[in-house]
């Protein structure tokens, strides 16, 4: 019975990791679609990647940039 429980836990870890990766990809895609002007933030200079910076999105969402980075 112990081996069945361990197998289930291993499968569960893989599924959770996959879900986390998909959620992170979802957040990155949504962040890339947003422009600073869309949320009332002035744009400063040229951006290397499209969309909001993590720090900008965290500020608009009311969370710390560190927490947002961990979610993504």
C-alpha positions in Angstrom: 0.0 0.0 0.0 2.9 2.3 0.7 4.2 2.0 -2.8 0.8 3.0 -4.3 0.7 6.1 -2.1 4.2 7.1 -3.2 3.3 6.6 -6.9 0.3 8.8 -6.5 2.4 11.5 -4.8 4.9 11.5 -7.7 2.1 11.8 -10.2 0.5 14.6 -8.2 3.8 16.5 -8.2 4.1 16.3 -11.9 0.6 17.5 -12.5 1.0 20.4 -10.0 4.3 21.4 -11.7 2.6 21.3 -15.1 -0.3 23.4 -13.8 2.2 25.9 -12.3 4.0 26.2 -15.6 0.8 26.7 -17.5 -0.3 29.4 -15.0 3.0 31.1 -15.3 2.7 31.1 -19.1 -0.8 32.5 -18.9 0.4 35.4 -16.7 3.4 36.1 -19.0 1.1 36.2 -22.0 -1.4 38.5 -20.4 1.4 40.8 -19.1 2.9 41.0 -22.6 -0.5 42.1 -24.1 -0.8 45.1 -21.8 0.7 48.5 -22.5 1.6 51.0 -19.8 -0.9 53.5 -21.2 -3.7 50.9 -20.8 -3.3 51.1 -17.0 -2.4 54.7 -16.6 1.4 54.4 -16.3 3.7 56.7 -18.2 6.0 54.9 -20.6 9.7 55.6 -20.2 11.9 54.9 -23.2 12.3 51.8 -25.3 11.3 48.4 -23.9 13.2 45.3 -24.6 10.1 43.1 -24.3 6.5 44.0 -25.1 4.0 44.7 -22.4 4.3 45.8 -18.8 7.3 45.1 -16.6 6.7 42.8 -13.6 7.1 45.6 -11.2 4.5 47.7 -13.0 2.0 44.9 -13.0 2.6 44.2 -9.4 2.0 47.9 -8.5 -1.3 47.9 -10.4 -2.4 44.6 -8.9 -1.5 45.8 -5.4 1.0 43.1 -4.6 4.8 43.0 -4.1 7.0 42.5 -7.2 8.6 39.5 -5.4 5.3 37.8 -4.9 4.2 38.4 -8.5 7.6 37.0 -9.8 7.0 33.8 -7.7 3.5 33.4 -9.2 4.8 33.8 -12.7 
